[in-house]
Structure formats: C-alpha cells, structure tokens
Amino acid sequence: MEKPSHEKHKDKAKGLSYKCAVITVSSSRYAKYGDSASPADCEDESGSIIVGLLAKAGHRTSYRLLPDDRLHIERCLMDMLSDADAAIVCGGTGLTASDVTIEAVTPMLQKTIPGFGELFRIKSYEEVGTASMLTRAMAGVIEDRAVFCIPGSPNAARVAVSELIVPELGHVISHIRRN
C-alpha cells in the first residue's frame, strides 16, 4: 500500500537541517540583561529549551533577546530571517497591554498557518485546561520562511517545539518553497 502524500512529503524533509532564528521577547529580561545573543547569557530558560530541542533535531540556531516593542520585533525578525529558514518568537503572545508580538508579526505575514495555533491550544488544554484560551500562539509565512509565535513559559516552549514545530518543520518549509 502506498503512503499518503503527507507522509511522502515528511519523508523527503527527514534529516534536513534548517537554520532557525530564536527570538525571546521579554521587557523585564531585556531591562536586566540588554542585548543578548545566547539564552544562557540572560537566564532564558524557554530560549534554552527551544535552542536545545532544535539542536537535538539537527537544526542550527541564532538567538536574540528583545523588549516587548513592535518596532524592535519587526526589525529583528526581518534581519534574522535574511539568514534563516524559520523563526520562533517566544513571548508576548498573551493579553496584557505589553504583549505585542502578535501585533508586530501579523501584518508581516503573507500567509497564515491557522492549524499551528489551533493545535497548540489543544495541546495546552490537555495540560492547563481552559487557561489555554488566553494564548494567541500562531504561525505563518514571511518571504518563504516559516514563523512561529509561541508563549514565553518554559512548558509552552517545550510543547510547541517538541510536539509541533520539530516534527513538521521540514514539511512546512518544503510546502512554503514549492512552486
């Protein structure tokens, strides 16, 4: 019996290594540490989890710490995507006035990937119940690159990267770049 087409696409992407930009958005951490190019340099547990899981899956990473500021997020994301296949923006996806990641990234998207946010909230619901509705986690495409916006908690980072992003990253990128 022949494999379904989605499995064939995933098989083609297996073993490929991608460059992933990891951006942590946290005004409090930024105020304490300033610009940082490593999660270890700014005690960023979520950033460390993301970088570690991506590295374990064979991907290369670059890292930046930013404040909750739309312009900083927009500029840094475009700068890092110039040398990356995908980006994970961690933090700033909640409902407080300072949570501006979604407002910064959404206007930049050429396509959205609604299933990512939907699946993330399902996975979160299994762990935190109805509080999962408070996240605005989402994903999309900017100039043939995948962008994932996830909450800043360590557990959210672990779930998003290990259960959703790593298993589908190659598949997502292959679809984005197919003519």
Backbone bond lengths (Angstrom), bond angles and torsions (degrees), N, CA, C in turn:
res aa  C-N    CA-C-N  psi(-1)  N-CA   C-N-CA  omega(-1)  CA-C   N-CA-C  phi
1 M - - - 1.444 - - 1.533 109.27 -
2 E 1.289 115.33 133.89 1.463 121.13 -178.13 1.522 110.92 -76.32
3 K 1.333 115.40 143.41 1.462 120.83 178.65 1.524 110.45 -67.07
4 P 1.349 116.20 148.07 1.470 119.15 173.35 1.531 110.04 -63.16
5 S 1.337 116.44 155.35 1.468 120.70 -174.47 1.528 112.56 -60.85
6 H 1.347 118.64 -35.30 1.464 119.16 -179.60 1.533 111.11 -65.24
7 E 1.326 117.20 -33.81 1.464 120.18 177.16 1.525 111.00 -71.27
8 K 1.336 117.61 -36.33 1.464 120.88 176.49 1.535 110.30 -62.44
9 H 1.339 116.51 -43.17 1.470 120.63 178.75 1.526 110.84 -62.26
10 K 1.329 116.38 -43.67 1.466 120.16 179.24 1.530 110.81 -64.00
11 D 1.340 116.67 -39.51 1.465 120.80 179.59 1.531 111.10 -61.26
12 K 1.333 117.05 -40.44 1.470 120.79 179.53 1.524 111.54 -62.94
13 A 1.322 116.89 -31.31 1.460 121.33 -176.84 1.531 113.10 -87.86
14 K 1.338 117.65 -11.80 1.469 120.80 -178.73 1.524 110.75 -60.76
15 G 1.330 114.34 137.23 1.451 120.04 175.72 1.512 114.69 82.21
16 L 1.322 117.97 -6.58 1.462 119.67 177.74 1.524 109.84 -79.00
17 S 1.303 115.43 144.92 1.464 120.87 179.82 1.520 109.28 -106.97
18 Y 1.318 115.54 135.00 1.459 120.91 -179.86 1.520 109.97 -121.62
19 K 1.314 114.66 155.47 1.468 120.88 175.16 1.518 107.29 -94.05
20 C 1.317 116.37 124.86 1.456 121.87 -176.22 1.524 110.96 -120.86
21 A 1.308 116.31 126.08 1.456 122.19 173.71 1.520 107.47 -84.84
22 V 1.316 116.48 130.19 1.461 122.21 177.42 1.519 107.15 -115.51
23 I 1.319 116.15 120.59 1.463 121.78 -178.26 1.516 108.18 -122.41
24 T 1.328 116.57 120.08 1.459 120.49 173.60 1.519 108.11 -98.98
25 V 1.330 116.10 129.84 1.454 122.63 179.45 1.526 108.04 -108.76
26 S 1.340 115.66 111.29 1.461 121.13 -179.32 1.518 109.26 -158.27
27 S 1.320 116.71 107.71 1.469 120.20 179.99 1.518 111.79 -63.66
28 S 1.333 117.88 -39.84 1.470 119.86 -178.89 1.524 111.22 -66.08
29 R 1.304 117.36 -42.95 1.473 120.53 178.61 1.532 110.11 -67.72
30 Y 1.341 115.94 -40.12 1.463 120.47 179.13 1.531 110.96 -63.67
31 A 1.325 117.29 -39.33 1.468 120.91 178.33 1.530 110.98 -62.85
32 K 1.318 116.55 -33.69 1.467 121.25 -178.64 1.532 112.54 -81.65
33 Y 1.345 117.21 -38.30 1.464 120.52 -171.90 1.522 114.48 -114.52
34 G 1.319 119.16 -18.82 1.462 121.31 -177.70 1.515 111.34 69.65
35 D 1.329 115.57 -157.99 1.461 120.05 178.98 1.522 109.88 -59.74
36 S 1.297 115.99 133.83 1.453 120.45 179.09 1.518 108.84 -142.16
37 A 1.322 115.92 139.14 1.454 121.29 179.43 1.523 111.75 -109.03
38 S 1.336 116.77 13.60 1.458 121.24 179.15 1.523 109.44 -151.99
39 P 1.324 117.66 133.94 1.463 118.64 178.33 1.525 112.46 -63.42
40 A 1.320 117.77 -28.08 1.461 120.94 178.69 1.526 111.51 -66.81
41 D 1.334 116.88 -31.60 1.466 121.26 -178.60 1.520 113.21 -72.24
42 C 1.338 117.30 -15.29 1.464 119.49 -176.92 1.529 111.99 -130.50
43 E 1.333 115.88 23.63 1.460 121.75 176.52 1.529 112.26 50.79
44 D 1.326 116.04 45.07 1.461 122.60 -177.97 1.523 109.20 -97.68
45 E 1.324 116.12 93.96 1.460 120.98 -178.30 1.529 111.66 -63.16
46 S 1.330 117.49 -43.74 1.466 120.14 -179.78 1.520 110.82 -64.31
47 G 1.329 117.02 -43.91 1.462 120.39 177.18 1.516 111.81 -60.56
48 S 1.332 116.76 -40.61 1.468 120.99 177.93 1.526 111.33 -63.33
49 I 1.329 116.34 -40.72 1.465 120.66 178.16 1.528 109.72 -62.20
50 I 1.321 116.91 -46.98 1.470 121.03 -178.37 1.522 110.72 -61.85
51 V 1.330 116.84 -50.88 1.460 121.32 -179.71 1.532 110.29 -60.06
52 G 1.327 116.88 -43.02 1.464 120.64 -179.72 1.521 113.23 -63.87
53 L 1.324 116.74 -44.55 1.469 119.99 -179.89 1.525 111.63 -66.91
54 L 1.319 116.73 -38.84 1.466 119.72 177.35 1.527 110.86 -65.86
55 A 1.328 116.89 -43.37 1.466 120.74 178.98 1.524 110.83 -62.92
56 K 1.332 116.35 -42.31 1.469 120.86 179.00 1.528 111.03 -60.23
57 A 1.332 116.54 -31.48 1.468 121.37 178.94 1.527 111.80 -85.10
58 G 1.347 117.55 1.25 1.458 120.91 176.00 1.517 115.48 93.78
59 H 1.326 117.11 10.21 1.464 120.71 -179.03 1.532 110.56 -95.86
60 R 1.323 115.04 153.77 1.464 121.41 176.48 1.524 108.09 -96.74
61 T 1.326 116.71 152.34 1.461 119.82 -177.55 1.521 112.14 -135.62
62 S 1.316 113.43 156.57 1.459 122.16 165.59 1.522 104.91 -130.07
63 Y 1.323 117.84 157.39 1.469 121.25 -171.20 1.516 110.84 -138.78
64 R 1.328 115.05 145.18 1.467 122.07 172.17 1.520 109.58 -145.81
65 L 1.323 115.43 146.26 1.454 123.43 173.49 1.520 107.57 -108.07
66 L 1.333 117.05 131.21 1.468 122.13 -177.50 1.522 111.24 -131.73
67 P 1.327 116.78 156.68 1.467 119.79 170.97 1.530 109.98 -80.61
68 D 1.324 116.06 166.02 1.471 121.34 175.52 1.523 108.11 -74.31
69 D 1.322 115.46 83.27 1.465 121.41 -177.56 1.522 107.72 -145.12
70 R 1.317 116.28 121.84 1.470 120.61 -174.28 1.520 112.33 -55.30
71 L 1.311 117.24 -48.19 1.461 120.49 -177.07 1.527 111.65 -63.31
72 H 1.336 117.53 -43.17 1.466 120.74 176.06 1.532 110.70 -58.25
73 I 1.323 115.91 -45.43 1.466 120.28 -178.00 1.530 110.28 -63.82
74 E 1.323 117.12 -48.39 1.472 121.04 -179.16 1.526 111.19 -58.64
75 R 1.329 116.64 -50.19 1.475 120.38 -177.45 1.517 112.12 -64.28
76 C 1.316 116.44 -45.98 1.466 120.27 -178.45 1.527 110.68 -64.96
77 L 1.319 117.33 -43.10 1.459 120.35 -179.57 1.528 110.69 -60.29
78 M 1.314 117.81 -47.59 1.470 120.24 -179.97 1.533 110.76 -65.02
79 D 1.319 117.35 -39.06 1.459 121.17 178.48 1.534 110.58 -62.68
80 M 1.319 116.69 -48.05 1.460 120.18 -177.67 1.527 112.20 -70.76
81 L 1.332 117.56 -32.85 1.464 119.75 178.94 1.524 112.50 -70.16
82 S 1.327 117.72 -18.37 1.463 119.34 177.74 1.529 111.31 -64.71
83 D 1.337 116.44 -17.96 1.461 121.39 -179.52 1.533 111.26 -130.99
84 A 1.326 117.21 31.17 1.466 119.97 -178.14 1.529 109.82 -145.57
85 D 1.320 114.37 159.20 1.457 121.11 176.68 1.527 111.56 -93.00
86 A 1.322 115.37 -23.58 1.465 120.80 -177.35 1.518 108.95 -154.83
87 A 1.324 115.48 162.19 1.458 121.18 175.48 1.515 109.23 -136.64
88 I 1.320 114.67 143.79 1.462 121.59 172.18 1.517 106.14 -120.26
89 V 1.324 115.66 117.82 1.457 121.83 178.24 1.521 106.23 -104.14
90 C 1.323 115.67 117.29 1.455 122.63 -172.98 1.525 109.62 -109.37
91 G 1.322 116.68 117.84 1.457 121.56 177.89 1.516 111.93 108.22
92 G 1.316 115.31 158.95 1.459 120.90 177.45 1.511 114.59 77.34
93 T 1.348 117.73 21.57 1.469 120.53 -177.67 1.527 112.40 -104.53
94 G 1.317 117.15 6.41 1.462 120.44 -176.99 1.518 112.60 -86.48
95 L 1.314 115.39 -155.71 1.456 121.62 -173.08 1.525 115.02 -110.59
96 T 1.334 118.74 -0.15 1.458 119.30 -179.86 1.524 110.11 -72.44
97 A 1.311 115.95 162.50 1.466 120.75 -179.57 1.525 111.65 -59.88
98 S 1.327 117.36 -30.82 1.465 120.01 -177.82 1.530 112.97 -82.01
99 D 1.322 118.62 -11.22 1.464 121.87 179.39 1.530 109.44 -78.00
100 V 1.341 116.49 99.97 1.467 120.95 -173.81 1.528 114.07 -122.50
101 T 1.316 117.51 8.62 1.466 119.68 -179.33 1.523 111.44 -58.22
102 I 1.295 117.51 -47.43 1.470 120.81 -177.30 1.526 110.01 -64.62
103 E 1.330 117.21 -41.10 1.467 120.75 178.83 1.528 111.71 -65.02
104 A 1.329 117.24 -32.46 1.465 120.80 178.36 1.529 111.47 -74.74
105 V 1.322 117.26 -43.28 1.460 121.29 -171.60 1.530 113.00 -83.10
106 T 1.303 118.13 -40.83 1.472 121.16 -174.04 1.529 113.98 -52.08
107 P 1.341 120.16 -47.74 1.467 118.19 -179.43 1.529 114.20 -64.62
108 M 1.327 117.17 -16.42 1.454 121.59 -178.92 1.529 112.31 -84.98
109 L 1.319 117.49 -16.54 1.463 121.76 -173.99 1.519 112.26 -74.59
110 Q 1.338 115.11 136.85 1.455 120.55 172.57 1.526 111.05 -91.66
111 K 1.315 115.74 -26.61 1.464 122.09 174.83 1.520 107.32 -144.24
112 T 1.325 115.33 151.00 1.458 119.76 173.03 1.520 109.23 -105.42
113 I 1.317 115.71 158.43 1.463 122.92 174.97 1.526 105.97 -121.20
114 P 1.340 117.14 77.88 1.460 120.73 -173.64 1.534 113.88 -57.64
115 G 1.312 116.94 -32.48 1.460 120.08 -178.17 1.510 113.60 -59.59
116 F 1.322 117.92 -29.31 1.463 119.53 -179.88 1.526 110.48 -62.59
117 G 1.322 116.90 -52.57 1.466 120.18 -179.73 1.515 112.18 -62.15
118 E 1.330 115.54 -39.22 1.462 120.08 179.37 1.529 110.61 -62.61
119 L 1.333 116.23 -48.03 1.465 119.76 -179.77 1.527 111.61 -67.05
120 F 1.336 117.02 -37.65 1.463 119.17 178.52 1.526 110.06 -61.53
121 R 1.316 117.36 -43.41 1.465 119.67 179.84 1.531 111.55 -66.62
122 I 1.326 117.97 -34.49 1.471 120.39 175.47 1.527 109.44 -63.40
123 K 1.327 115.96 -49.11 1.469 119.80 179.14 1.527 110.61 -59.96
124 S 1.327 116.67 -42.38 1.467 121.18 179.45 1.524 111.38 -65.00
125 Y 1.322 116.64 -39.45 1.461 121.08 179.36 1.526 110.65 -58.15
126 E 1.326 115.98 -38.71 1.462 120.64 179.26 1.527 111.59 -61.28
127 E 1.343 116.72 -25.87 1.463 120.72 -176.94 1.523 114.08 -103.80
128 V 1.342 117.28 -38.88 1.472 119.62 -173.43 1.524 113.27 -119.10
129 G 1.313 117.31 3.29 1.459 120.25 178.25 1.520 112.41 70.41
130 T 1.321 114.95 -146.88 1.459 120.25 -172.46 1.527 113.68 -66.80
131 A 1.314 119.17 -13.86 1.473 121.01 174.96 1.524 111.05 -61.59
132 S 1.333 117.56 -17.14 1.461 121.30 179.22 1.528 112.13 -61.83
133 M 1.329 117.76 -21.12 1.463 119.81 -179.92 1.524 112.24 -70.21
134 L 1.326 118.40 -14.17 1.462 121.15 -178.23 1.522 113.43 -77.30
135 T 1.325 118.51 -15.74 1.461 119.83 179.92 1.527 111.24 -85.34
136 R 1.315 114.28 144.21 1.465 120.35 175.05 1.527 109.64 -110.77
137 A 1.324 116.92 29.93 1.463 121.25 178.41 1.519 109.76 -48.62
138 M 1.330 115.67 139.25 1.473 120.09 -178.97 1.505 109.87 -159.73
139 A 1.337 114.51 170.43 1.458 120.28 178.46 1.525 108.87 -145.97
140 G 1.325 114.05 161.32 1.449 119.63 178.16 1.515 111.26 -170.01
141 V 1.321 114.53 -165.23 1.462 121.93 -174.98 1.521 109.16 -127.16
142 I 1.330 114.94 132.04 1.464 122.31 171.63 1.523 106.73 -126.65
143 E 1.324 117.23 115.42 1.471 122.73 176.12 1.529 112.99 45.36
144 D 1.278 118.43 60.33 1.468 128.87 179.73 1.532 114.42 56.29
145 R 1.332 114.84 31.41 1.460 120.94 174.87 1.529 109.20 -129.14
146 A 1.317 115.81 141.51 1.464 120.87 179.24 1.521 109.61 -84.68
147 V 1.331 116.08 139.54 1.461 121.97 177.96 1.525 108.00 -129.59
148 F 1.331 115.75 127.06 1.454 122.42 179.33 1.522 108.32 -119.20
149 C 1.322 117.47 128.86 1.459 122.77 176.54 1.525 107.51 -112.34
150 I 1.341 115.13 119.94 1.460 120.11 -173.93 1.528 110.08 -129.60
151 P 1.338 116.79 159.01 1.463 120.07 177.21 1.528 111.83 -63.32
152 G 1.322 115.38 161.73 1.457 120.68 -174.72 1.510 116.83 -87.67
153 S 1.315 119.29 -4.20 1.464 118.93 -178.60 1.527 110.79 -72.89
154 P 1.329 116.86 148.35 1.475 119.46 178.45 1.526 113.19 -56.82
155 N 1.328 117.75 -41.38 1.459 119.20 -179.54 1.526 111.38 -66.46
156 A 1.326 116.93 -39.94 1.471 120.15 177.69 1.523 110.22 -62.74
157 A 1.322 116.92 -41.28 1.465 120.93 178.83 1.527 110.21 -61.84
158 R 1.310 116.23 -44.54 1.468 121.27 -179.17 1.539 110.48 -62.17
159 V 1.318 116.26 -48.67 1.468 120.37 -178.39 1.534 110.51 -62.91
160 A 1.323 116.29 -50.01 1.469 120.03 -176.65 1.520 111.93 -60.31
161 V 1.325 116.56 -45.45 1.465 119.35 -174.69 1.528 111.55 -78.23
162 S 1.323 117.71 -47.26 1.467 118.95 -174.93 1.527 113.19 -74.78
163 E 1.340 117.41 -34.87 1.461 119.47 -173.59 1.527 114.40 -98.81
164 L 1.330 117.40 -19.43 1.462 119.28 -176.98 1.526 113.21 -122.76
165 I 1.322 117.12 -53.43 1.468 119.72 -172.02 1.524 111.82 -72.58
166 V 1.321 118.34 -55.29 1.469 119.96 -177.86 1.529 112.00 -58.46
167 P 1.332 119.84 -46.03 1.467 117.97 -179.04 1.533 114.87 -63.94
168 E 1.333 117.95 -24.38 1.466 120.19 -174.89 1.526 114.74 -116.31
169 L 1.328 118.74 -1.93 1.464 120.74 -172.97 1.524 112.67 -55.42
170 G 1.314 117.69 -51.16 1.461 120.42 179.91 1.517 112.41 -62.78
171 H 1.313 116.16 -39.11 1.461 122.03 179.09 1.535 109.83 -63.74
172 V 1.337 116.59 -45.35 1.469 121.32 178.75 1.525 110.40 -61.41
173 I 1.321 116.51 -49.08 1.473 120.28 -177.83 1.525 110.71 -63.67
174 S 1.333 117.76 -39.48 1.475 118.64 179.65 1.521 111.04 -63.69
175 H 1.313 118.14 -36.84 1.471 120.57 177.26 1.524 111.38 -69.36
176 I 1.316 116.03 -41.84 1.473 120.17 -179.17 1.535 110.54 -60.65
177 R 1.313 116.48 -39.01 1.461 120.81 -172.64 1.525 113.76 -94.01
178 R 1.308 117.28 0.81 1.466 120.27 177.87 1.517 109.37 -78.56
179 N 1.327 116.64 135.46 1.467 120.90 179.35 1.499 112.35 -82.95
